[in-house]
């Protein structure tokens, strides 16, 4: 009888311990731009791999059509963190007094973003875009910044930038002639490219101001950061661990492929051809001085942010 009581007590203790561990997890609400892009999948893959759970976090994720929507969700406080927000949009929001802070780089370089036309379009390159509509996702997004940079760099004064949402909406709009030039990021569009249904006419790196610079960042509501700084630190610790996992462990490709219901070969192609590891290094915002100047030139801000303002805006937790 004593042995039975002891076994029962041990079982109860284990159950209570598990319940206590579960209750100890902090729930973090995320708005994530563009579901399925390799760079925006860090939180999803990390959660599926158990990495965020190991750091005492449970992530609740909603996916948006672009960083304009992502940023607005953060500003309103309906989510805690925003993943893959356009850096110039973040500068703009902060300059206007919005409660936004940057907690890491998200993507550096813009080679993953591409603009395309139907196979029979007369448009051969981005330089031919005058008089034609060019899609971007949402206002304040990295794609918005790239399109504005195209207009300025190639003197496309007669081009018509259009907010068209995510890649799925874009392919429909292009194929039905609602927009002349659509945008996408892999793995989306790879099948259409392989079949020859669409042709790439430019990548984000064709906009000189974005090549080699950080284009997207991860952001936090300033009030959440103030009240839950430790949670943000743990999130970034898990995020860094997941980025390493995504490039060092083949299981990451399997998780990504299973989530999107694509083949592992396409998953590997997406990672290796479009996202070399330095592209999603979270610890370094590259080209910040030039980005601040470009934000003024592209009319995201009216004047450059000061060093003091940048120090207040950028709050990357140390490793």
N, C-alpha and C positions, 0 to 999 in steps of 0.2 A: 504493500500500500504506500509506504514511504517513497519507494522508487517511482510509483505512478504519480504521486504528488509532485515529486521532484521533476519528473519529465514534463508534467503539465505546467509547472512553474517556469521551466526553461522555455517551453513553447510560448507561453504568455509573454515572457520577457523578450523573446525574439520578435513577437508580433508588435509589442509596444515599441521596441527599438526601431523596427522598420517604419512604424507609423511616425515615430519621432523624427527619423531621418527624412521621411517624405515631407513632414510639416516644416522641417528646417530649410527646405528648398525655397529660394526666393523666386517668384514669378516676375519675369521681365517681358514687357510688351514691346514688340518690334514692328515697325513698318518697313518693308523691304521692297526696293524698286526692282521691277522686271524679274519675275519668277523664272528661275531656270538658268539664268546666266551663271557661268562658272564663278565669277567673282562675288555675285550676290548670294551664292549658295553656301557660304562658310557657316552661317548659323544653322541652316538646315542640316548640312552634313555633320556638323559637330554635335547637334542634338541627337541625330540618328545613331551616331557612333558612341554616345554616352559621355562625351567629353564635357559638355556643359553641366550635366547632372553631377559629374565628379567634382565640379566646382560649386555645387550647391545651387544650381540655377535651373529653372524650368522656363523655356521660351515659348511665348505665345506670339505667332507670326501672322501678319496680314500682308498681302502682296499688293503693290500699287502699280499704276501704269507709268510711273516715272518719278523722279526725285522732287518735282514740284508738289505732287500729292504726298510723298513721303515727308517732306519738310513741313508741310502744313499740319500733318498729323502730329508731328513732334511739337510744333509751336502751340497747338491747341491743348496739348497735354493728353490727348486721347491715346497716345503711345509714349513709351519712355525713350526709346532709341529709334533712330532712323538710319537705315543701311543703304549706302550707295547714293547719297545726296550729292548733287553737283556742287563743286567747291565754290564756284562763283555765286551760286544761289545762296550758299551759307554765308558768304561775305556780305551779300546784299541784305539778307534777313537780319544779320547781326547789326549792320550799319543802321538799320531802321528800328533797332531796339528790341527785336524779337528774342525770346529766351532760348537761344540756340548756342550750343557749344560743340566744338569738334573734338572727338575722342580718339580718332585715328585716321590715317590715310585708308582709302578703300581700293582705288585703282590708280595707277600711274601710267601715263601714256593712253592713247585713244585708238590703238590699232584694232581693238576688238569691235569697235563700232564701225559699221559700214553703211554706205548709201548706195542704192541700187535702182535700176529701172527694168521694165519689161524687155524681153529679148529683142523685140522689134521697135523699141523706142529710138528716135533719131538722136537722143542725147548720148554722146560718147564719153564725156568726162564732166566733172563738176563745173568746169569752165563754161560749159554750154547751158548752164542753168538759168540764165537770164530769161525772164518771161515765163518761167516754169515754177510750179509749186514744189517746195522741198519740205519734207516732214521732219519733225522732231517729236519727242515724247510729250513733255509738259514744260511750262514756263519755269525757268530756273534750273532746269536739268543740265546734265553734261551734253546731251544731244542738242539742246537749245543753244548752249554756248558754242558748240562746234559749228552749227549752222550760221550763227551770227558771225563767227570767225570766217567761214567760207565767203559770206556776203562781203565782208570788209576786205579780205585778202585778194579775192578774185574780181572785186568791183562788180558784184552782182546786184546792182541797184534795182533791177527790175524783177528779181527773183521774189517768190512769195512764200516765206516761211509759214508753216502750218503745224499747229499742235495736233498730233495724230495718235497719241497714246503709244501703246506697246507694239511689239513686232507683229502680233497676230492681226491687230487692226490695220497695220501698215500694209501687209501683204494683200489683204482684201481690198484696201483702198487703191493700191497700185494696179492690181489685176483688173479692177473695174473702172479704171481711169478717173478715180476721184482725186488722186494726187499723182504727180508725175514722177517724183523721186521719193522713195520710201527709205526707211532706215531699219536696221536690225542688228543683232549681236548673236554670235553662235551660242548654242547649237541651232538656234532658229534660223531657217533659211538655207541651211547647208544642203538639204535635199533638193530644193528648187535651183540652187546654184549648180549642183551636180547634174541635174537634168537639163540645164540650159534655159530654164524658164525665165530667169532673171540674170542681169549682169551687174557686177559691182562697178561703180564709177568713181568712188572715193572712199577712203577710210578716215577716221578721226585724225589720224596722223598727217593727213594732207592739209589740215589746218595747223599752220606752223606754230601758233601760240599754244597748242595742246600737245604737240609731240614731245615726249620725254618729261612732261609735267604731270603732277597729280591732278586728276580731273574729277574724281569722286572721293567723298569722305564719309565717315560714319559720324553721326551727330547725336546729341542727347539734349533733352529738355533741361534747361539750366536749373530749374527748381528740383527736378529729380536728381540731378547730379549733386546738388547741395545737400539734399536729404538722404541720398543713398550712394554716397561716394564709394563705399566698400563694394556695393553690388556692381558698380561700373568697373571697378578694378578687377573683380573676379570675372566679369564678362570679357574684358579684354585679355585676361590671362587664358581663358578658354578659347577665345578667338585666335590668339597667336598659336596655341597648341593645335587647333584645328587646321590652320593654314599649313603648318609643318606636316600634319597628317595627310593633307590633300596632295602633297608632292612627294611624300616618302613612302606611303603605304598604299598598295594596290586596292585595298578594301575601300578606299575613298572613291575611286572611280566606279566601283561596283555599286556603292550606295547612291552615288549621283545618277548612274544609269538606271538603277531600279526606280528611283524617285521619279525621274522624267519619262520612264518607259522607253528608253532609247538603248541602242547597242553600246557595249563598252568601247568598241572601236570609235564610235562617234564621240563618246565622252572623252576619250584620250585625245582625239583630234582637236576637240574644243580646247582642252587644257594646254596641250603642247604647242599648237599652232597659233593660239591667240593670247594665252596667258602665261608667259614665263614667270617663274616664281617672283622676281623682283616687282612685277606688275601689281601684285596684291600684298606686298610687304606693308603691314599696317603701321610701322613705326616711324616712317619718314615721309613728310610732305615735301615733295621735290619741286623746286622752282618757285618758292613762295613769293619772293620779291617780284618776280615777273608776273606772277598770277595776280598780285595786288594791282599792278599797273594795268594789266589786261582787263581786269574787272571794270576799271574806269573807262578804258577805250571802248569796251563792248556795252557800256552803260548799265552794268549791274550795280555799280556804286557811283556816287557823284564825286568822291574824292578818295584817295588811297587811305586805307586803314593805317593807323599809327602803330608803332611797335608795342605800345602799351595796350592798344585795342587787340592786336593779334595775340599778345600774351594772355589776355583775358578770354579770347575766343577759343584758342587752341589748348586743349587740356588733355593731351595724350598721357595716360597713366604710365609710369616707368615700368620696365620689365622687373 
